Amino acid sequence: MRKFLTELSDLVLARECIGCKKLGTLICAACRAKVSNRAHIMRELRFDDLAEDLRIPVAIAHRYAPPIDSMIYRYKDNQIPELSQLLADLLRGAIEEIPTDHPILIPIPSRRSSIRTRGFDPMDLIASRLSRGGYPVAAWLVDQRGAGRSKTLGITERVIAANDAFCIGRIPDHYVRDPIPAIVIDDVTTSGATFSAAVSQLLLAGVHIVGCAAVAGARKT
């Protein structure tokens, strides 16, 4: 219903830019420019318990701040195709910060409770845009998390909540025989606990993870 009302209001009223409230467009050219070309390596995740000096870089397209936070929030609430394409384009920039060629993308799945509430998986739609753009996508992560709101948790609570958050689905035999680089992708990262939990499971399953990439990132204490 909320999605329907939003779409109806867009038809009846002039669209308003999510970033600056300028009338006439969902995202104005100035706000698009503001969030573009800002991709960088945000941090490295450490996996010393799996291998000595194992570091996995985490790249983000933009800080989790205006206007990108509003874009992600609006997209998740209303499943707007225009925003899914924009977020996919931004995520591509973060992916390109990881030094590798022709990687497989492995999306972090949404919680099953969130998918039921929203009626779709936000990362699944973004990943499909990237797939159409030439990136192979592998849905090898299976969500095992219970219902909850991770954005209200601190770092320690996030690490605890991330334990056993994912299991691994069936990985094709041809990949096991000849693994190629893979990048784990998500929409937002803060503490890095979700990426760490997913990457740990994938590494143990023999997947060649070379990095993680998110549309937006924030350091949460």
Contacts in CASP RR format, 6 or more apart in sequence:
PFRMAT RR
TARGET T0000
AUTHOR 0000-0000-0000
METHOD contacts of the structure
MODEL  1
MRKFLTELSDLVLARECIGCKKLGTLICAACRAKVSNRAHIMRELRFDDL
AEDLRIPVAIAHRYAPPIDSMIYRYKDNQIPELSQLLADLLRGAIEEIPT
DHPILIPIPSRRSSIRTRGFDPMDLIASRLSRGGYPVAAWLVDQRGAGRS
KTLGITERVIAANDAFCIGRIPDHYVRDPIPAIVIDDVTTSGATFSAAVS
QLLLAGVHIVGCAAVAGARKT
2 77 0 8 1.000
2 78 0 8 1.000
3 77 0 8 1.000
3 78 0 8 1.000
3 79 0 8 1.000
6 77 0 8 1.000
6 78 0 8 1.000
6 80 0 8 1.000
7 78 0 8 1.000
10 26 0 8 1.000
14 23 0 8 1.000
14 24 0 8 1.000
15 23 0 8 1.000
15 24 0 8 1.000
15 25 0 8 1.000
15 26 0 8 1.000
16 22 0 8 1.000
16 23 0 8 1.000
16 24 0 8 1.000
16 26 0 8 1.000
17 23 0 8 1.000
17 24 0 8 1.000
17 25 0 8 1.000
17 26 0 8 1.000
17 27 0 8 1.000
17 28 0 8 1.000
17 31 0 8 1.000
18 26 0 8 1.000
18 27 0 8 1.000
18 31 0 8 1.000
18 67 0 8 1.000
18 70 0 8 1.000
18 71 0 8 1.000
18 74 0 8 1.000
19 27 0 8 1.000
19 28 0 8 1.000
19 31 0 8 1.000
19 66 0 8 1.000
19 67 0 8 1.000
19 70 0 8 1.000
19 71 0 8 1.000
20 28 0 8 1.000
20 30 0 8 1.000
20 31 0 8 1.000
20 67 0 8 1.000
22 28 0 8 1.000
22 30 0 8 1.000
26 80 0 8 1.000
26 82 0 8 1.000
26 83 0 8 1.000
27 71 0 8 1.000
27 82 0 8 1.000
27 83 0 8 1.000
27 86 0 8 1.000
31 67 0 8 1.000
32 86 0 8 1.000
34 67 0 8 1.000
35 61 0 8 1.000
35 62 0 8 1.000
35 67 0 8 1.000
35 68 0 8 1.000
35 71 0 8 1.000
35 90 0 8 1.000
36 90 0 8 1.000
38 61 0 8 1.000
38 62 0 8 1.000
38 63 0 8 1.000
39 59 0 8 1.000
39 60 0 8 1.000
39 61 0 8 1.000
39 62 0 8 1.000
39 90 0 8 1.000
39 93 0 8 1.000
39 94 0 8 1.000
39 96 0 8 1.000
39 97 0 8 1.000
40 59 0 8 1.000
40 60 0 8 1.000
40 97 0 8 1.000
41 57 0 8 1.000
41 58 0 8 1.000
41 59 0 8 1.000
41 97 0 8 1.000
42 58 0 8 1.000
42 59 0 8 1.000
42 60 0 8 1.000
42 189 0 8 1.000
42 217 0 8 1.000
43 57 0 8 1.000
43 58 0 8 1.000
43 192 0 8 1.000
44 55 0 8 1.000
44 56 0 8 1.000
44 57 0 8 1.000
44 58 0 8 1.000
45 55 0 8 1.000
45 56 0 8 1.000
45 57 0 8 1.000
45 58 0 8 1.000
45 192 0 8 1.000
45 195 0 8 1.000
45 196 0 8 1.000
45 199 0 8 1.000
45 212 0 8 1.000
46 54 0 8 1.000
46 55 0 8 1.000
47 54 0 8 1.000
47 55 0 8 1.000
47 56 0 8 1.000
47 196 0 8 1.000
47 199 0 8 1.000
47 200 0 8 1.000
47 203 0 8 1.000
48 54 0 8 1.000
50 200 0 8 1.000
50 203 0 8 1.000
50 204 0 8 1.000
56 195 0 8 1.000
56 199 0 8 1.000
56 209 0 8 1.000
56 210 0 8 1.000
56 211 0 8 1.000
56 212 0 8 1.000
57 97 0 8 1.000
57 98 0 8 1.000
57 211 0 8 1.000
57 212 0 8 1.000
58 189 0 8 1.000
58 192 0 8 1.000
58 195 0 8 1.000
58 211 0 8 1.000
58 212 0 8 1.000
58 213 0 8 1.000
58 214 0 8 1.000
59 93 0 8 1.000
59 94 0 8 1.000
59 95 0 8 1.000
59 97 0 8 1.000
59 98 0 8 1.000
59 211 0 8 1.000
59 212 0 8 1.000
59 213 0 8 1.000
59 214 0 8 1.000
60 94 0 8 1.000
60 189 0 8 1.000
60 213 0 8 1.000
60 214 0 8 1.000
60 215 0 8 1.000
60 216 0 8 1.000
60 217 0 8 1.000
61 68 0 8 1.000
61 90 0 8 1.000
61 91 0 8 1.000
61 93 0 8 1.000
61 94 0 8 1.000
61 213 0 8 1.000
61 214 0 8 1.000
61 215 0 8 1.000
61 216 0 8 1.000
62 68 0 8 1.000
62 90 0 8 1.000
62 215 0 8 1.000
62 216 0 8 1.000
62 217 0 8 1.000
63 216 0 8 1.000
63 217 0 8 1.000
63 218 0 8 1.000
64 72 0 8 1.000
64 188 0 8 1.000
64 190 0 8 1.000
64 216 0 8 1.000
64 217 0 8 1.000
64 218 0 8 1.000
65 216 0 8 1.000
65 218 0 8 1.000
68 90 0 8 1.000
68 215 0 8 1.000
68 216 0 8 1.000
69 216 0 8 1.000
71 83 0 8 1.000
71 86 0 8 1.000
71 87 0 8 1.000
72 87 0 8 1.000
72 187 0 8 1.000
72 188 0 8 1.000
72 215 0 8 1.000
72 216 0 8 1.000
74 80 0 8 1.000
74 83 0 8 1.000
75 83 0 8 1.000
75 84 0 8 1.000
75 87 0 8 1.000
75 122 0 8 1.000
76 118 0 8 1.000
76 122 0 8 1.000
76 187 0 8 1.000
77 118 0 8 1.000
79 118 0 8 1.000
79 119 0 8 1.000
79 120 0 8 1.000
79 122 0 8 1.000
79 125 0 8 1.000
84 122 0 8 1.000
84 125 0 8 1.000
84 126 0 8 1.000
84 129 0 8 1.000
85 129 0 8 1.000
87 126 0 8 1.000
87 187 0 8 1.000
87 215 0 8 1.000
88 126 0 8 1.000
88 127 0 8 1.000
88 129 0 8 1.000
88 130 0 8 1.000
90 215 0 8 1.000
91 126 0 8 1.000
91 130 0 8 1.000
91 185 0 8 1.000
91 187 0 8 1.000
91 213 0 8 1.000
91 214 0 8 1.000
91 215 0 8 1.000
92 130 0 8 1.000
92 135 0 8 1.000
93 213 0 8 1.000
94 213 0 8 1.000
94 214 0 8 1.000
94 215 0 8 1.000
95 103 0 8 1.000
95 105 0 8 1.000
95 130 0 8 1.000
95 135 0 8 1.000
95 183 0 8 1.000
95 185 0 8 1.000
95 213 0 8 1.000
97 213 0 8 1.000
98 183 0 8 1.000
98 210 0 8 1.000
98 211 0 8 1.000
98 213 0 8 1.000
99 210 0 8 1.000
100 181 0 8 1.000
100 183 0 8 1.000
100 210 0 8 1.000
100 211 0 8 1.000
101 181 0 8 1.000
102 180 0 8 1.000
102 181 0 8 1.000
103 135 0 8 1.000
103 180 0 8 1.000
103 181 0 8 1.000
103 182 0 8 1.000
103 183 0 8 1.000
103 210 0 8 1.000
104 135 0 8 1.000
104 136 0 8 1.000
104 137 0 8 1.000
104 138 0 8 1.000
104 175 0 8 1.000
104 180 0 8 1.000
104 181 0 8 1.000
104 182 0 8 1.000
104 183 0 8 1.000
105 127 0 8 1.000
105 130 0 8 1.000
105 131 0 8 1.000
105 135 0 8 1.000
105 136 0 8 1.000
105 137 0 8 1.000
105 138 0 8 1.000
105 182 0 8 1.000
105 183 0 8 1.000
105 184 0 8 1.000
105 185 0 8 1.000
106 137 0 8 1.000
106 138 0 8 1.000
106 139 0 8 1.000
106 140 0 8 1.000
106 141 0 8 1.000
106 182 0 8 1.000
106 183 0 8 1.000
106 184 0 8 1.000
106 185 0 8 1.000
106 198 0 8 1.000
106 202 0 8 1.000
106 207 0 8 1.000
107 123 0 8 1.000
107 124 0 8 1.000
107 126 0 8 1.000
107 127 0 8 1.000
107 137 0 8 1.000
107 139 0 8 1.000
107 141 0 8 1.000
107 184 0 8 1.000
107 185 0 8 1.000
107 186 0 8 1.000
108 123 0 8 1.000
108 141 0 8 1.000
108 184 0 8 1.000
108 185 0 8 1.000
108 186 0 8 1.000
108 194 0 8 1.000
108 195 0 8 1.000
108 198 0 8 1.000
109 121 0 8 1.000
109 123 0 8 1.000
109 124 0 8 1.000
109 139 0 8 1.000
109 141 0 8 1.000
109 142 0 8 1.000
109 143 0 8 1.000
109 166 0 8 1.000
110 118 0 8 1.000
110 121 0 8 1.000
110 122 0 8 1.000
110 123 0 8 1.000
110 124 0 8 1.000
110 143 0 8 1.000
111 143 0 8 1.000
111 145 0 8 1.000
111 146 0 8 1.000
111 147 0 8 1.000
111 148 0 8 1.000
112 143 0 8 1.000
112 146 0 8 1.000
113 146 0 8 1.000
113 147 0 8 1.000
113 148 0 8 1.000
115 121 0 8 1.000
122 187 0 8 1.000
123 185 0 8 1.000
123 186 0 8 1.000
123 187 0 8 1.000
124 139 0 8 1.000
126 185 0 8 1.000
126 187 0 8 1.000
126 215 0 8 1.000
127 137 0 8 1.000
127 139 0 8 1.000
127 185 0 8 1.000
128 137 0 8 1.000
130 137 0 8 1.000
130 185 0 8 1.000
131 137 0 8 1.000
138 171 0 8 1.000
138 175 0 8 1.000
138 182 0 8 1.000
140 168 0 8 1.000
140 169 0 8 1.000
140 171 0 8 1.000
140 202 0 8 1.000
140 205 0 8 1.000
140 207 0 8 1.000
141 166 0 8 1.000
141 168 0 8 1.000
141 169 0 8 1.000
141 184 0 8 1.000
141 198 0 8 1.000
141 201 0 8 1.000
141 202 0 8 1.000
142 166 0 8 1.000
142 167 0 8 1.000
142 168 0 8 1.000
142 169 0 8 1.000
143 165 0 8 1.000
143 166 0 8 1.000
144 164 0 8 1.000
144 165 0 8 1.000
144 166 0 8 1.000
144 167 0 8 1.000
145 161 0 8 1.000
145 165 0 8 1.000
150 158 0 8 1.000
150 161 0 8 1.000
150 194 0 8 1.000
151 190 0 8 1.000
153 161 0 8 1.000
154 191 0 8 1.000
154 220 0 8 1.000
154 221 0 8 1.000
155 191 0 8 1.000
155 193 0 8 1.000
155 220 0 8 1.000
155 221 0 8 1.000
158 190 0 8 1.000
158 191 0 8 1.000
158 192 0 8 1.000
158 193 0 8 1.000
158 194 0 8 1.000
158 220 0 8 1.000
159 191 0 8 1.000
159 193 0 8 1.000
159 196 0 8 1.000
161 193 0 8 1.000
162 193 0 8 1.000
162 194 0 8 1.000
162 196 0 8 1.000
162 197 0 8 1.000
163 197 0 8 1.000
164 197 0 8 1.000
165 194 0 8 1.000
165 197 0 8 1.000
165 198 0 8 1.000
166 197 0 8 1.000
166 198 0 8 1.000
166 201 0 8 1.000
167 201 0 8 1.000
168 201 0 8 1.000
168 202 0 8 1.000
168 205 0 8 1.000
168 207 0 8 1.000
171 205 0 8 1.000
171 206 0 8 1.000
171 207 0 8 1.000
175 207 0 8 1.000
176 206 0 8 1.000
179 206 0 8 1.000
179 207 0 8 1.000
179 208 0 8 1.000
180 208 0 8 1.000
181 208 0 8 1.000
181 209 0 8 1.000
181 210 0 8 1.000
182 202 0 8 1.000
182 207 0 8 1.000
182 208 0 8 1.000
182 209 0 8 1.000
182 210 0 8 1.000
183 209 0 8 1.000
183 210 0 8 1.000
183 211 0 8 1.000
183 212 0 8 1.000
183 213 0 8 1.000
184 195 0 8 1.000
184 198 0 8 1.000
184 199 0 8 1.000
184 202 0 8 1.000
184 209 0 8 1.000
184 211 0 8 1.000
184 212 0 8 1.000
184 213 0 8 1.000
185 212 0 8 1.000
185 213 0 8 1.000
185 214 0 8 1.000
186 194 0 8 1.000
186 195 0 8 1.000
186 212 0 8 1.000
186 213 0 8 1.000
186 214 0 8 1.000
186 215 0 8 1.000
187 214 0 8 1.000
187 215 0 8 1.000
187 216 0 8 1.000
188 214 0 8 1.000
188 215 0 8 1.000
188 216 0 8 1.000
188 217 0 8 1.000
188 218 0 8 1.000
189 195 0 8 1.000
189 212 0 8 1.000
189 214 0 8 1.000
189 216 0 8 1.000
189 217 0 8 1.000
189 218 0 8 1.000
190 217 0 8 1.000
190 218 0 8 1.000
190 219 0 8 1.000
190 220 0 8 1.000
191 220 0 8 1.000
195 212 0 8 1.000
195 214 0 8 1.000
199 209 0 8 1.000
199 211 0 8 1.000
199 212 0 8 1.000
202 209 0 8 1.000
203 209 0 8 1.000
END
